[in-house]
């Protein structure tokens, strides 16, 4: 039954933790504003390889960007349908976040994970796009970012020290 149940009278402002089992935390809050059956799922994938050294870090960052680029056609259709996803290297792990209507979220999850598993090599045209974008981002951070942005990045580095490379 995918119908929405009436929101409780004392609906909390923030999602409430329902359970924590085997590294899985489940939060819930009924949408009382838009009344849409939507969900957001985030997976944190940990591996010592991601932050083993600079080369591994860059390979993982480039690979995750290449997976997103390879899924652009699919992602566009998903976005039109009110769904979305992201894959990014963050804080010592690979973070995969999905959001959208809960009855179709498994379809998006399957498409993204299938691409992640099947993408053992990156097509040259996708790699070229990602390499150009990655280089532009690095140059912009080095030469054009505001001091507050640099301070925030450094603060995040200090918070994550010990959980990721370097």
C-alpha positions in Angstrom: 0.0 0.0 0.0 1.7 3.2 -1.2 -1.0 5.6 -0.1 0.0 8.3 2.3 -1.2 7.9 5.8 -2.4 11.1 7.6 0.4 13.0 9.3 0.4 12.7 13.0 -0.7 15.8 15.0 2.7 16.1 16.7 4.7 15.6 13.5 8.4 16.4 14.5 10.2 19.2 12.7 13.3 17.0 12.0 13.4 13.3 11.0 13.4 10.9 14.0 15.8 8.0 14.4 13.8 4.8 14.2 16.5 2.2 14.4 20.2 1.5 14.2 21.2 -2.0 13.1 24.4 -3.4 11.5 25.6 0.1 10.5 22.2 1.1 9.1 20.4 4.1 10.5 16.8 4.7 9.6 15.2 8.1 10.0 11.6 9.1 9.3 9.5 12.2 9.1 6.1 12.4 7.4 5.9 15.1 4.8 3.1 17.3 6.0 3.7 20.2 3.6 3.7 18.8 0.0 2.2 15.4 1.0 4.5 13.5 -1.4 5.7 9.9 -0.9 9.4 10.7 -1.2 12.4 9.2 0.4 16.1 10.0 0.6 18.7 7.2 0.9 22.4 7.8 1.5 25.0 5.0 1.3 28.5 5.5 2.7 30.9 3.1 1.1 34.2 2.7 3.0 37.4 1.3 1.5 41.0 1.8 2.5 41.8 2.1 -1.2 40.0 5.4 -1.6 42.5 7.3 0.5 45.5 5.0 0.3 47.6 7.6 -1.5 47.2 10.6 -3.8 46.9 8.4 -6.9 44.1 6.3 -5.4 42.3 9.3 -4.3 42.4 11.0 -7.7 41.5 7.7 -9.5 38.4 7.3 -7.2 37.4 10.9 -7.6 37.7 10.8 -11.4 36.0 7.4 -11.6 33.0 8.6 -9.6 32.7 11.7 -11.8 32.9 9.4 -14.9 30.1 7.2 -13.6 27.9 10.3 -13.1 28.8 11.5 -16.6 28.0 8.1 -18.1 24.6 8.2 -16.5 23.7 11.7 -17.7 20.9 10.7 -20.2 19.4 8.5 -17.5 19.8 11.2 -14.8 18.1 13.8 -17.0 15.0 11.6 -17.3 15.1 10.8 -13.6 15.3 14.5 -12.7 12.3 15.2 -14.9 10.4 12.5 -12.9 11.4 14.1 -9.6 14.3 11.8 -8.8 18.0 12.4 -8.3 21.3 10.9 -7.3 24.9 11.8 -6.7 28.2 9.9 -6.2 31.1 11.7 -4.6 34.2 11.1 -2.7 33.7 12.6 0.7 35.2 12.4 4.2 37.0 9.1 3.9 34.3 7.3 1.9 32.4 7.2 -1.4 29.0 8.7 -0.8 26.0 7.7 -2.9 22.8 9.6 -2.3 19.5 9.0 -4.0 16.2 10.8 -3.6 12.7 10.8 -5.1 9.5 8.9 -5.0 9.9 5.9 -2.7 8.0 3.4 -5.0 10.6 4.1 -7.8 13.8 4.6 -5.8 14.8 1.0 -6.2 14.8 1.5 -10.0 17.2 4.4 -9.7 19.4 2.5 -7.2 19.6 -0.4 -9.6 20.6 1.7 -12.6 23.3 3.6 -10.6 24.8 0.5 -9.0 24.7 -1.5 -12.3 26.7 1.3 -13.9 29.1 1.4 -11.0 29.7 -2.3 -11.3 29.9 -2.5 -15.1 32.2 0.5 -15.6 35.5 -1.3 -15.4 37.0 1.0 -18.1 36.1 4.6 -18.9 35.3 5.6 -22.5 37.8 8.1 -23.8 35.3 10.8 -24.6 33.8 10.7 -21.1 37.3 10.7 -19.5 38.2 13.8 -21.6 35.1 15.7 -20.4 35.7 14.8 -16.8 39.5 15.6 -16.9 38.7 19.0 -18.4 36.1 19.7 -15.7 38.3 18.4 -12.9 41.2 20.6 -14.1 38.9 23.7 -14.4 37.7 23.0 -10.8 41.2 22.8 -9.4 42.3 26.0 -11.2 39.2 27.8 -10.0 39.9 26.7 -6.4 43.5 27.7 -6.6 43.1 31.1 -8.3 39.6 32.3 -8.0 38.0 31.0 -4.8 37.0 33.4 -2.1 39.0 33.4 1.2 35.9 32.1 3.1 35.7 29.1 0.7 39.3 28.4 1.3 38.8 28.6 5.1 35.8 26.3 4.9 37.7 23.7 2.8 40.6 23.8 5.3 38.2 23.5 8.2 36.7 20.3 6.6 40.3 19.0 6.1 41.0 19.5 9.8 37.7 17.8 10.8 38.3 14.8 8.5 42.0 14.4 9.5 42.7 10.8 10.3 39.7 9.5 8.5 41.0 10.2 5.0 44.1 10.9 3.0 46.5 12.8 3.7 
